């Protein structure tokens, strides 16, 4: 059973999302010595609250998937959170700005999983063998913390800043690509603002999914067939404003777009 302080953290972050207001990080207001294990317990409770409300998990998502981010945050592995059905926006659709706090967009490659993947010891090659399709995506992250100011454990508890996702319409077999070489551009209002390639994600996006499988194995969990998993950002995240038109173009995977409404 979750401790009272873990429940307090989960309630604090759920309320911030529902009320669309930024809050001071957990490690300043509630538990300065919050550990990784405790942060994931708070995340689990947050996730369960959403499941109890009738929401469905689309799949996990990976964060902190560049080694530069590891150095910045003082960590040695990525983090993960969960994407829910209410977070999905149609390709070409509208993101209501008023639903969020201070959203940012980043380009990612998503994996549609064809078979269960159970660690430990999973490799990127094994992930590719069990991936049915890859597809392009734009993730909209929206930390509940003031000015995106958080520590490693704060962001884990906050479901890894997960907020909204736009999936592209192009499904391709991973065997058709060298995913580490897939380039992507992220544009706002017709101007390219960021670009990158799949190799930005731990050398190859499948490596991030393998890390996820091995992290989940520590808790006796696994990646499940049918889940769509965001492998991590190819580009830096761009702050969004009302009226923006956002486009991600991916080599061989097409374009993903959305507009930012009121």
C-alpha positions in Angstrom: 0.0 0.0 0.0 1.3 3.5 -0.9 2.4 5.6 2.0 0.6 8.8 2.8 3.4 10.9 1.4 3.3 9.0 -1.9 -0.4 9.5 -2.1 0.1 13.2 -1.4 2.5 13.5 -4.3 0.2 11.8 -6.7 -2.8 13.9 -5.6 -0.7 17.1 -5.9 0.3 16.3 -9.5 -3.1 15.0 -10.6 -4.7 18.2 -9.3 -2.1 20.3 -11.2 -2.9 18.6 -14.5 -6.7 18.7 -14.0 -6.7 22.3 -12.8 -4.2 23.3 -15.6 -1.9 25.1 -13.2 1.8 24.9 -12.6 3.1 24.0 -9.2 6.4 24.0 -7.3 8.4 20.8 -7.7 7.7 18.0 -5.3 11.3 18.0 -4.0 10.9 21.5 -2.8 7.3 21.3 -1.4 6.7 17.8 -0.2 9.8 15.5 -0.1 13.2 16.9 -0.8 14.9 13.5 -0.6 12.4 11.8 -3.1 14.1 8.7 -4.4 13.7 7.1 -7.9 11.8 4.2 -6.4 9.4 6.5 -4.6 9.0 8.6 -7.6 7.9 5.6 -9.7 5.5 4.6 -6.9 3.9 8.0 -7.1 3.7 7.7 -10.9 2.1 4.3 -10.5 -0.5 5.8 -8.2 -1.1 8.7 -10.6 -1.5 6.2 -13.5 -3.9 4.0 -11.4 -6.1 7.1 -10.7 -6.5 7.7 -14.5 -7.3 4.0 -15.0 -9.9 4.2 -12.3 -11.5 7.1 -14.1 -11.9 4.9 -17.2 -9.0 6.0 -19.3 -7.0 3.5 -21.3 -3.2 3.3 -21.6 -2.0 3.6 -25.3 1.5 2.7 -24.3 4.6 3.8 -22.4 6.8 6.7 -23.5 10.5 7.2 -23.0 12.2 10.3 -21.7 15.7 11.5 -21.1 16.9 9.4 -24.0 20.0 11.4 -24.9 23.3 11.1 -23.1 23.5 14.9 -23.0 20.3 14.9 -21.0 21.8 12.3 -18.6 24.8 14.5 -18.0 22.5 17.5 -17.5 20.3 15.7 -15.0 23.0 13.6 -13.4 21.5 10.3 -14.2 22.6 7.0 -15.9 19.4 5.8 -17.6 16.2 7.1 -19.3 12.9 7.5 -17.6 9.4 6.4 -18.7 5.8 7.4 -18.3 2.5 6.5 -19.9 0.3 7.9 -22.7 -3.4 7.6 -22.2 -6.3 7.6 -24.8 -7.5 11.1 -23.8 -4.1 12.5 -24.8 -4.4 11.6 -28.5 -4.9 14.3 -31.1 -5.6 13.4 -34.7 -3.0 14.1 -37.3 -3.8 17.5 -38.7 -6.0 18.3 -35.7 -6.1 21.1 -33.1 -4.4 21.2 -29.8 -6.5 23.4 -27.4 -3.9 25.5 -25.6 -6.3 26.2 -22.7 -6.2 22.5 -21.8 -2.5 22.7 -21.0 -0.1 24.8 -19.0 3.1 25.6 -21.0 3.2 22.9 -23.8 6.3 22.1 -25.9 6.5 19.9 -29.0 9.2 17.4 -30.1 9.6 14.9 -32.9 9.8 11.1 -32.2 9.6 7.7 -33.8 6.9 5.5 -32.3 6.9 1.7 -32.2 3.7 -0.5 -32.6 4.6 -3.6 -30.7 3.7 -6.9 -32.4 4.6 -9.4 -29.6 5.1 -9.1 -25.9 8.7 -8.1 -24.9 9.8 -9.3 -21.5 13.2 -8.5 -20.0 15.8 -8.6 -18.6 18.5 -8.7 -21.2 16.5 -7.4 -24.1 18.5 -5.8 -27.0 17.5 -3.4 -29.7 17.7 -6.2 -32.2 15.1 -8.2 -30.3 12.9 -5.1 -30.1 13.0 -4.7 -33.9 12.1 -8.4 -34.3 9.0 -7.9 -32.2 7.9 -4.6 -33.6 5.1 -4.7 -36.1 5.4 -1.1 -37.4 7.1 2.2 -36.8 5.4 5.5 -37.3 6.1 9.2 -36.9 4.8 11.2 -33.9 4.9 14.6 -32.4 4.8 14.5 -28.6 3.5 17.5 -26.7 5.1 17.6 -23.3 3.7 19.8 -20.5 5.4 19.6 -17.2 3.2 20.5 -14.3 6.1 22.2 -12.7 6.8 25.9 -12.8 9.0 26.9 -15.8 9.8 23.2 -16.4 12.0 23.4 -13.2 12.4 19.9 -11.9 14.8 17.2 -10.7 15.1 13.7 -12.1 12.7 12.3 -9.5 10.2 15.1 -9.8 9.7 14.4 -13.5 9.3 10.7 -13.0 6.5 11.3 -10.4 4.9 13.7 -12.9 4.5 10.9 -15.5 7.5 12.1 -17.4 5.7 15.3 -18.4 3.4 13.3 -20.7 0.5 15.4 -22.0 -0.6 15.0 -25.7 0.5 13.0 -28.7 -0.1 13.2 -32.5 0.6 10.0 -34.4 1.2 10.1 -38.1 -0.7 8.0 -40.6 2.3 6.2 -42.2 3.0 2.7 -40.8 6.2 1.1 -42.1 8.0 -2.2 -41.2 11.2 -1.4 -39.2 13.1 -3.7 -41.6 12.6 -1.1 -44.3 14.7 1.4 -42.5 18.0 2.1 -40.8 16.1 3.9 -38.1 19.2 5.6 -36.6 19.6 7.4 -40.0 16.0 8.6 -40.3 16.1 12.4 -40.2 13.3 14.6 -38.9 12.6 18.3 -39.0 10.3 20.2 -36.7 8.8 23.4 -38.1 6.5 26.1 -36.7 4.6 28.2 -39.1 6.6 27.0 -42.0 10.0 27.6 -40.5 12.3 24.8 -39.6 13.2 25.2 -35.9 14.8 21.9 -35.0 16.2 18.9 -36.8 17.7 15.6 -35.8 18.0 11.9 -36.6 17.1 8.6 -35.0 20.6 8.1 -33.6 19.9 10.9 -31.1 17.9 8.4 -29.2 20.6 6.2 -27.5 22.2 5.6 -30.8 19.1 3.8 -32.2 15.4 4.3 -31.2 15.0 0.5 -30.6 17.6 0.7 -27.9 15.3 3.0 -25.9 12.5 0.4 -26.2 15.0 -2.3 -25.0 15.9 -0.2 -22.0 12.2 0.2 -21.2 11.7 -3.6 -21.3 14.6 -4.1 -19.0 13.5 -1.4 -16.6 9.9 -2.9 -16.5 11.4 -6.3 -15.8 12.6 -5.0 -12.4 9.0 -4.8 -11.4 7.9 -8.0 -13.0 6.2 -6.2 -15.9 6.7 -6.3 -19.6 5.9 -4.4 -22.8 2.6 -5.7 -24.2 1.6 -6.6 -27.7 -0.5 -3.8 -29.3 1.1 -1.0 -27.3 2.4 2.1 -29.2 5.5 3.4 -27.6 7.2 6.7 -28.0 11.0 6.0 -28.2 12.2 9.5 -27.2 12.9 12.9 -28.7 14.8 13.2 -32.0 14.7 17.0 -31.7 14.7 19.5 -28.9 11.3 20.6 -27.6 9.8 23.8 -28.9 7.5 26.0 -26.8 4.1 26.4 -28.3 1.8 29.4 -28.6 -1.8 29.9 -29.7 -2.0 30.1 -33.5 1.1 28.0 -34.2 1.0 25.4 -37.0 3.4 22.6 -36.1 4.9 20.2 -38.6 7.2 17.2 -38.2 8.6 15.7 -41.4 10.4 12.3 -41.2 12.4 10.6 -43.9 10.4 7.8 -45.3 7.6 8.2 -42.7 5.8 11.3 -43.9 4.5 14.3 -42.1 2.7 14.9 -38.8 0.9 18.2 -38.1 -1.3 20.0 -35.7 -2.5 23.5 -35.0 -2.6 25.2 -31.6 -6.0 26.6 -30.9 -7.3 28.8 -28.0 
